[in-house]
Amino acid sequence: MSGNPASRPLLTLGFPEFLDVDALLATGWKPLAFQQFILKIHSRCDLSCRHCYVYEMADQSWRDQPRRMSDAIADRAIHRIAEHATRHDLPEIDVILHGGEPLLAGPALITRLVEGVRGAVDTGTRVNVHVQTNGVRLDESYLRLFESLEVRVGVSLDGDAKGQDRHRRFADGRGSHALVSESLWRLTAGPYHHLFSGILCTVDVRNDPLRTYEALLEFDPPAIDFLLPHGNWAAPPPFRDPHSPATPYADWLIRIFDRWYESPVLHTEVRLFREIMRLVMGGSSRAESVGLSPVRMVVIETDGGIEQSDILKSAYHGAPETRLHVLSDSLDRALRHPAIVARQIGEQALSVTCHRCDLMSVCGGGHYAHRYHQATGFAEPSVYCPDLYRLITHIATRCERDVARLRGAG
């Protein structure tokens, strides 16, 4: 472990509930302003995906949320985002329209929010807007709307028909692959391709990795996000025995990495691979799944609650809550919430086990939600620790070998 006090872990029982933020501020540490604002504009979904962390895991607060964000809450969210961007003189922010399924909120609310934020921020602040959709309702009218509003579109797809329909189904059991594929062709094969931000794919190790990758490439995505299914030490993810050295997820991802890395043509960015490569080469991460970069995102729920990442819903009921609300609280107040501070202090939020690991700066403890244990809070390594170690080691070895070869050739 490092001898530098600033790098020593601050973990306590039930971390980060008892994190002493005032003591941390007294050392000179300062929180970084939020740059990414996730707006949960509709709390329900038209699919019933079996691996969904919002509806199928520990936190069931969606049941108490209004179905649609009201105009009053939307207007207050706009004000809070603009207030925060202005106070911190942010040159650029990202606004992500999310759900549930955000397209259920309707074009009027989407227009109100997009035009509202852009109209409210200072002239010097660029507002990038994205929508993450399951694709079921992504018709021509929505694509015209997103083009007029300059909204980038991300679509969730788990691969071919077998892979997609294994989990992403309607409530009556029907698969969604045919409808989502139709929407994706509408997005990618015509005049709207420039709106396409990429595909989000949740890994299922029962699906063939290369077949999954090839199915996604058919839609010419600018980027693919492969997401590990959410789980933790209290509720392990599928096929991940927390006490086993087996690495089923790394093995699955490595087959795609080798195909992607060896291709003479870059067909798409794979964000997880690119982030690991960036970290291995000494850079900083731009994703919350790896690395030690401060997380600078906040969620505004359908009812106006200011929350942490909704992925924490996979841990326990109430995990994302801050007890702050846009009607009464500025977003700056959330910057001092212990759970949000914990995601900005880098290696100080990592376990002793992580500090003993030679890959700590690259892995960064993995995704924060995957560290949860019912006895110690978020004070553990990732439940995916063996998988992350194997995947990072494989990528690092390949990159270092090629760099050495290039240097030798020069």
N, C-alpha and C positions, 0 to 999 in steps of 0.2 A: 504494500500500500504506500502511496506517496507520503512523504514527510511534510508536505505543504498543507497547513491547516485548512486552507480554502478548498482543497481537493478531497478532504476526508468526508466520509459519508455522515449525513445528519440523521440517519434513520432512527426512529423510535418505535416502540410497540404501537401498532395501529397507524403507521405512517400513511399519509402525511397529516393526519388529524392534529397532532401535537407539534407540528413544525413551528418553531418560534420565528415568525416572520420579522418581528421588531428587532430581534437580535441579529438576524441576517442583514437587515437594512443598516444596522449600526456599524457593520463591517465595511460599508460602502457599496454593497451590492444594490443594484437597482433593477426593477423589472423592465422588460422591453414591451412596448406597446403592442397591442393586437394588430395584426395585418390581415387576418383572414376571419371573415364573419359568416358563420353558417346559420342561415335562416330556415327554421323548420316551418314551412308555410302551410303544410297539411299533415295531420297526424295519423292518417289512415293510408292504407295501400290497397291497390286492386289486385295484388298478388298475395299469396300466402306461402312465402318461401320458408322452407323448413330450417334453414340455417340463419335466419334473420335475428340479429342481436336486439333489434328494437321490440319485436313482438314475441319472440320465442325463448328469450333468456331471462335472467334473474329480475331485471327491472320491468315492471308492468305499468309504469306511470302513464303510458300512452292511453290507457283506459280513461284517465281523468282529464286528458287534454281536450280542448275544443277541436273539432274536426279541422277547422280552417282558421288561420290567423285572421283576426278581425282587422278592419281598416284602421281602427284606433291604435291597436298594438303595432300594426305595420308602420304607421306614421311615427309612433314613438321609437320604434327600432331604427327607422331612418334617422331620426334626430340623434339618437345615441351614437350611431355609427359616425355620423358627420361630426358630432361633438368630439369624439375620440380622435378621429383623423386630423381635425383642426388643432386640437390641443397638443398633439404630438408631431404636427407638421409632417404627416406621412405623404410621401410622393406618390405612393401606389398602394391600393388595397384590393383584396379579392373578396367578392360577395358570392356565396354559394347558396343557391336555392335548393332546398333539400326537404325530406319528409321522414316517414311515410313516402308517398309518391307525390312529388311537388306539382305535377301536371293536373292533379285532382283539384288544386286550388283555383284553377281557371285563369284565363288570360288577363282579366281585369286586375286581379291582385298582383300578378307577376309584373304587369306594366307599371302599376302604382309603385311597387318596390324599386324596380330598376330605374325608372325615371326619377323617382323620389330621391334615391341615394345620390345619383349623378347630379341632380339639381341642388342638393343640400351641401355637398362637400365643397371645399375651396377649389378655386379654378385650377390650382396647381396639382391637385390630387387626381391621379388616373384611377378609374374604377373598372376593374375587370370583373365581369359577371359570368358565372357558370351555373348550369343546372345539371344535377345528377338524377337520371331517370331510369326506370326499368324498361322504358321504351314501348310499353304497351299502347300508350295514347299519343305517341309521337307522330302525328299526322301532318299533312301539308299545311294546315292552318297554323299549327304551332311552329313549324319550321319558318314560315313567313314571318311570324311574330318574332322569333329569335333572331332572324336576320335583321329585322328593322330595329331591334333593341341591342344588336351586337352582343348576343349571349352565346357563349360556347356551350356545347352539349356533350356530356359524358353519358354513356349507356352501360348498364350492367348486363353482362353476358358470360355464362360459365362454359362456353365452348360449343360443341356440336349439339344436335338435338338430344342425344342421350345424356350428355353432361348437363345441359341447361334444364332439362325437364326432370332431372333427378331431384332438384330442390325448388327451382323457381316455377311454381305451379299456381294456378288459380285455386280458390277455396274448394271447388268441386273436383279437384284432382287433375284437371286438364293441364297439359304442358303449355308453356309460353313461347317456346322456341320459334314456332312459325310466325307468330305475330311480331315478336321482337326482331327477327330477321328481316321481315318486310319493312319495318320501321328503319332498320339500319341501312337497308338498300336505298330507301327514300332519302336518308341523310347523306349517304356516301357516294351514291352513283350519279347524282344530279348536281344542281347548282349550289347545294348547301354544304358541300364537303368541307369548305373552309370553316364551318362552325364546329366541326367534329373535334373534340378534345381528347377522346380516347375511350378505351373499354376497361371496365372494372370487372375482374374475374376472381371469384372465390375458389380457392384450391380445394378439390376433392381428390384424394390420392387414389380413389377407385377409377377415376377417369384417366384414360391414356394421356400422358403429358404432351406428346408431340401431336397427337390428333387434336387435342384441345388448342394448342398453339396455332396449328394450321387453320383450324376453324375460325379463330379470331382474326388471323391475317387475311382471310377472304374479304373482310370489310375495310381493308387498307387503313387501319387505325394509326394515327400519329403516335399514340402511346398506349401501352397496356400496363395496368396495375394488377399484379397477382397478389391477392390478399390471403393470408393465413386465416382459416376460420377462427373466430374469436373463442377463447377459452382461457382458463387460468388454473391455479393449483387447487381451487375448490371445486371447479367444474371443468375438467380437462377437455380439450378439443378432441374430435373424433380421431381414433387411431394414434393418439399421442399419450403414451403411458409416461407420466411425469418422472417416474423412477427408472425408466429404461434408457439405455444408451442408443437405442435404435433411432434412425433418422429418416422416417418415411417422407417427411415434407421436403427435406433437403434433397433426398434422392430424386424426388419428383421434379423439383425445380432445376436441379443440375442438368437433367436431360434437356430441358428447354434452354438453359443458359448455354450449353455447349453448341446447340443448334444455332442459337442467336449469335453467339460470339464468333463462330466459325463461318458464318454466312459472308460471302464476298459483297453482298449488298445489304445495307441497313434497311430492313423492311419496316421496322418500327422501333421506338424506344421502349425498353422494358424498365420501368422506373426503379424497381427494387434492385435490379442488376446494376444499373447505371449509378445509383446512389452508393452501393457497396464499392464499386470501382472508384468512385470519387473519393470515398473515405480511405480506401486502401492507399491511394496516391497522395494522401495528406490533406485532402480538401475537407470541406464541411458538408453536412447533410442538409437536404432540403425536404426531408420527409420524416414523419414522426416514428416510422417503423424501425429505423436504425440510426446510429450516430447520437451525438450529444448536443446538437444544436437546440437552442431554446424553442419550445413550442409556442407559437404566437397566434393561436386561434381561440375563438370563443363561439359558443352556440347561443342563439336566441330561440327559445322554444315557441311553440304555437301560441301558448298563453302569455308570452312575454317574459317568462323566466330566463334569467341569464345563467347558463350552464357551462360545464366543461364538455369535453368531447362526448358525444352520444355513444361512442363505442364502449364507454365505461358502464353502460347499461348491461353489459355482459357479466359484470362482476357481482353486484348485489343491488337490491332495490334502493333507489335514492342515490346511487354512487355519483352521478353527474351533478347533483344539486349544489348550488351555492347559497340559496335563500335570498338571492338578489333578483331584482325585477326592473325592467326598463321603465316602468311608471315611476319608480322611486329611487333608482340607483344608476349612477353613471357606470360606464364600462371600466373606468379607472379603479373603482372600488373592487372589481373582480381581480384586478392585477395583484392585489394583496391577499387574495384568498389562498390559504395554505396549499390546497390541491393544485391550484394554477401555478403558484410559486414553485412547487415541487417539480414542475415540468419545464422550468426555466433555469434550474441550477445545475444542470449537467451531471457530472459524476458524483456530486454530493448527494444526489438522490438515489444512488446505486448501492446495492448490497455489498457486504464484505466479499462475498463470492465473486461478484463482478469485478471488484477492485483487484482481485488476485489473478484475473484472466488477462492473457496477453492480447486479447481482441477487444478489450473494454471500449476503447475509443471508436472502434468501427461498429461494433454491435450496439453499444450504448444501452445495454440491458434489454434490447428488443422493445417491442411495443409496450407502453406503460400498462395498458389494460391486461396484458398477458402475465403481469407480475403478481397479480392479486392472490393473497392467501387469507383465509378467514381468520387466522390467528395474528397475523402481522401486517395486514393491509397490503400496501403496494411496496413492501420492503424485500421482495424476493427477486431472484433472476427470472427471466422469462420462462414460462412453462415450455417454450420451444428451444431452450438453451442448447441441447445437443444438435438440433437441426440448424440453428443459426451458426454454431461453431463450424459445422461441416460445410455449409454453403459458403460462408465467408472465406474459409480456408481454401476451398476449391477455386473460388474466383480469384483470390489473392495469388495463389500459386500460378494460375494461368497468366495473369497479368504480369507478374514479376518475371516469369520465364520469357514472355514476349518482349518486355522492356530490356531485359539483359541481352536478348538476341539482337535487338535493334542497336543497342549501344555497341555490341561487338562488331556489327556490320559497319557501323560508322567509324 
